Amino acid sequence: MMRALIVDDEVYARQEMETMLAETGEFIVAGKCANALEAMQAIRKERPDVLFLDVQMPVINGFELLGMIDTEAMPQVVFVTAYDEYALKAFEENALDYLLKPVEKGRLAKTVEKLKRRFAEGKRPVFAGPAIQKIPCLQSGKIKLISPAEVEYVRSSETGVHVVCPAGEFFTELTLQILETRTGLLRCHKQYLINIDLVDEIILRENMLADIKTKSGHLVPVSRRYLRVLRGRLNF
């Protein structure tokens, strides 16, 4: 049995897909998500084998979502769309398949066979993903989008990953690894990323340690390992 996650902003579409997957006898539906943030939470928690992903969703679309998922957690992807012009884009993104809405049982059966072959081959999908233009953060039940250029630093703790900018501090489902590779923010510590353009001072400490003072006065630690990288970027 394959563990499936359904991501679609339409309630009826999620319910219909769940019913169709159940009828194949090949899937356990691990969850249903209405948006990209819910999907990121579910992927991290449920580790699905396959993602049935709507292309057109508000705020963050299906293609953008793939660029926000860690490689080791990436499931196989089947795009679900009402518009066949997205088919080429889907295959450019290395999706295993795409389904046109309304999904037909015979077409879904072909997707099931493709999935079985892919799992038998043991191949994991790889999605390059676009650079992240807006970081999705949670704020009082809403999704706040923050430009990487506005971010002073990002910190990771037991409570999760937090983005700090002039507007405040916000929780995000994105990992430090994704933010580092897809936004241009610089790693300065195993638990911190820094926006190099908003650095005001670098305070050197003993034992090859340092602190970064941001333009708004925040202090961010720099570990010995990453001080060399910082020196290279800032030429000091």
C-alpha positions as CSV (number, residue, x, y, z in Angstrom):
1,M,0.0,0.0,0.0
2,M,1.2,3.5,-0.9
3,R,0.8,6.3,1.5
4,A,-0.7,9.3,-0.3
5,L,-1.1,12.9,0.6
6,I,-3.8,15.0,-1.3
7,V,-3.2,18.7,-1.6
8,D,-5.9,20.8,-3.2
9,D,-7.6,24.1,-2.1
10,E,-11.0,22.8,-3.1
11,V,-12.8,20.6,-0.5
12,Y,-14.8,18.7,-3.1
13,A,-11.7,17.9,-5.1
14,R,-9.9,16.5,-2.0
15,Q,-12.9,14.4,-1.2
16,E,-13.3,13.1,-4.7
17,M,-9.6,12.2,-5.0
18,E,-9.7,10.4,-1.6
19,T,-12.6,8.3,-2.8
20,M,-10.9,7.4,-6.1
21,L,-7.7,6.4,-4.4
22,A,-9.6,4.3,-1.9
23,E,-11.4,2.5,-4.7
24,T,-8.1,1.4,-6.3
25,G,-7.2,-0.5,-3.2
26,E,-3.6,0.6,-3.6
27,F,-3.4,3.6,-1.3
28,I,-3.7,4.7,2.3
29,V,-4.6,8.4,2.4
30,A,-2.2,9.8,5.0
31,G,-3.8,13.3,4.9
32,K,-5.6,16.0,3.0
33,C,-4.3,19.5,2.8
34,A,-5.9,22.8,1.6
35,N,-2.7,24.8,1.1
36,A,1.0,24.6,0.8
37,L,1.7,25.2,4.5
38,E,-0.6,22.4,5.6
39,A,1.2,20.2,3.0
40,M,4.6,21.0,4.4
41,Q,3.5,20.1,7.9
42,A,1.9,16.8,6.7
43,I,4.9,15.8,4.6
44,R,7.3,16.3,7.6
45,K,4.9,14.4,9.9
46,E,3.5,11.7,7.7
47,R,6.3,11.0,5.2
48,P,3.9,10.1,2.3
49,D,5.1,8.0,-0.6
50,V,3.2,10.1,-3.2
51,L,1.8,13.6,-3.4
52,F,-1.4,14.2,-5.5
53,L,-0.8,17.9,-5.9
54,D,-3.1,20.6,-7.3
55,V,-1.1,23.0,-9.5
56,Q,-3.2,26.1,-9.1
57,M,-3.5,27.1,-5.4
58,P,-3.7,30.6,-3.8
59,V,-0.6,32.2,-2.3
60,I,1.8,29.3,-3.0
61,N,1.1,27.1,-6.1
62,G,2.0,23.5,-6.6
63,F,5.3,24.2,-8.4
64,E,6.4,26.6,-5.7
65,L,5.6,24.1,-3.0
66,L,8.0,21.6,-4.4
67,G,10.9,24.1,-4.0
68,M,10.1,24.2,-0.3
69,I,10.4,20.5,0.5
70,D,13.6,19.0,1.7
71,T,15.2,16.5,-0.7
72,E,15.2,13.6,1.8
73,A,11.4,14.1,2.4
74,M,10.4,14.5,-1.2
75,P,7.6,12.0,-2.2
76,Q,6.8,11.0,-5.8
77,V,4.6,13.7,-7.3
78,V,1.5,13.5,-9.4
79,F,0.1,16.9,-10.5
80,V,-3.6,17.3,-10.7
81,T,-4.9,20.2,-12.8
82,A,-7.9,21.4,-14.7
83,Y,-5.6,22.9,-17.4
84,D,-3.6,20.6,-19.8
85,E,-1.2,23.4,-20.6
86,Y,0.5,22.6,-17.2
87,A,1.4,19.1,-18.4
88,L,4.7,20.2,-20.0
89,K,5.6,22.2,-17.0
90,A,4.8,19.2,-14.8
91,F,7.2,17.0,-16.7
92,E,9.9,19.7,-16.7
93,E,9.6,19.5,-12.9
94,N,10.2,15.7,-13.1
95,A,6.7,14.9,-11.8
96,L,5.9,11.2,-12.3
97,D,2.6,12.0,-13.9
98,Y,-0.2,14.5,-14.2
99,L,-4.0,14.0,-14.1
100,L,-6.6,16.3,-15.7
101,K,-9.7,17.2,-13.7
102,P,-12.2,15.6,-13.5
103,V,-10.0,12.6,-13.0
104,E,-11.0,9.5,-14.9
105,K,-10.6,6.0,-13.3
106,G,-8.9,4.6,-16.3
107,R,-6.3,7.4,-16.3
108,L,-5.7,7.0,-12.6
109,A,-5.1,3.3,-13.1
110,K,-2.2,4.2,-15.5
111,T,-0.8,6.5,-12.9
112,V,-0.9,3.7,-10.3
113,E,1.1,1.4,-12.7
114,K,3.7,4.2,-13.2
115,L,4.0,4.6,-9.4
116,K,4.5,0.9,-8.9
117,R,7.3,0.8,-11.5
118,R,9.0,3.9,-10.0
119,F,9.0,2.3,-6.5
120,A,10.3,-1.0,-7.9
121,E,13.2,0.9,-9.4
122,G,13.9,2.6,-6.1
123,K,14.3,6.0,-7.6
124,R,13.7,9.1,-5.6
125,P,12.4,12.3,-7.3
126,V,14.6,15.4,-7.5
127,F,13.1,18.8,-8.0
128,A,15.4,21.8,-8.5
129,G,12.7,24.2,-7.5
130,P,12.6,27.9,-8.1
131,A,14.3,30.4,-5.9
132,I,12.0,31.4,-3.0
133,Q,10.7,34.9,-3.7
134,K,8.5,35.0,-0.6
135,I,8.9,33.1,2.6
136,P,5.5,31.8,3.9
137,C,5.1,32.4,7.6
138,L,2.2,31.8,10.0
139,Q,0.6,34.8,11.7
140,S,-2.6,34.4,13.7
141,G,-4.1,31.9,11.4
142,K,-3.0,33.7,8.3
143,I,-0.1,33.2,5.9
144,K,2.3,36.2,5.9
145,L,4.7,36.4,3.0
146,I,8.1,37.9,3.7
147,S,10.7,38.8,1.1
148,P,14.1,37.4,1.8
149,A,15.5,40.9,1.3
150,E,13.5,42.0,4.4
151,V,14.8,39.2,6.6
152,E,17.6,40.1,9.1
153,Y,18.2,36.6,10.3
154,V,16.6,33.2,10.8
155,R,16.9,31.1,13.9
156,S,16.1,27.5,14.6
157,S,15.1,26.2,18.0
158,E,13.1,23.5,19.7
159,T,10.0,25.5,18.8
160,G,10.8,25.5,15.1
161,V,12.2,27.9,12.6
162,H,11.7,31.6,13.1
163,V,12.1,34.5,10.6
164,V,13.2,37.8,12.1
165,C,12.5,41.1,10.2
166,P,11.6,44.7,11.0
167,A,7.9,43.7,11.2
168,G,8.6,41.1,14.0
169,E,9.4,37.4,14.4
170,F,7.4,34.8,12.5
171,F,7.2,31.0,12.5
172,T,7.8,29.2,9.2
173,E,7.5,25.6,8.1
174,L,10.5,25.9,5.9
175,T,13.8,24.4,7.2
176,L,17.1,26.2,7.5
177,Q,18.5,24.0,4.7
178,I,15.8,25.1,2.3
179,L,16.1,28.7,3.2
180,E,19.8,28.6,2.9
181,T,19.8,27.0,-0.6
182,R,16.8,28.8,-2.1
183,T,17.0,32.4,-0.7
184,G,20.6,33.5,-0.6
185,L,20.6,33.8,3.2
186,L,24.0,32.9,4.6
187,R,24.7,30.2,7.2
188,C,26.6,31.7,10.1
189,H,25.9,29.0,12.7
190,K,24.2,25.6,12.7
191,Q,21.1,27.2,14.0
192,Y,21.2,30.6,12.3
193,L,21.1,32.2,8.9
194,I,22.0,35.9,8.3
195,N,21.1,38.4,5.6
196,I,24.5,39.7,4.6
197,D,23.1,43.0,3.3
198,L,21.7,43.9,6.7
199,V,24.9,43.3,8.7
200,D,26.0,46.4,10.6
201,E,29.0,45.1,12.6
202,I,31.0,41.9,13.2
203,I,32.2,41.6,16.8
204,L,35.2,39.2,17.0
205,R,35.4,37.1,20.1
206,E,38.0,34.7,21.6
207,N,38.5,31.2,20.2
208,M,37.6,32.2,16.6
209,L,34.0,33.0,17.6
210,A,32.1,36.1,16.7
211,D,28.7,37.9,16.8
212,I,27.0,39.7,14.1
213,K,25.2,42.9,14.9
214,T,22.3,43.6,12.4
215,K,21.3,47.1,11.4
216,S,18.4,47.0,13.8
217,G,20.7,46.0,16.7
218,H,20.1,42.2,17.0
219,L,23.1,40.0,17.9
220,V,23.5,36.8,16.0
221,P,26.2,34.2,16.9
222,V,28.8,33.1,14.4
223,S,30.4,29.7,15.0
224,R,34.0,28.9,14.4
225,R,33.1,26.7,11.4
226,Y,31.2,29.5,9.6
227,L,33.5,32.4,10.5
228,R,35.8,31.5,7.7
229,V,32.9,31.6,5.2
230,L,31.8,35.0,6.5
231,R,35.4,36.3,6.2
232,G,35.4,35.2,2.6
233,R,32.1,36.8,1.8
234,L,33.0,40.1,3.4
235,N,36.7,40.1,2.6
236,F,38.1,40.8,6.2
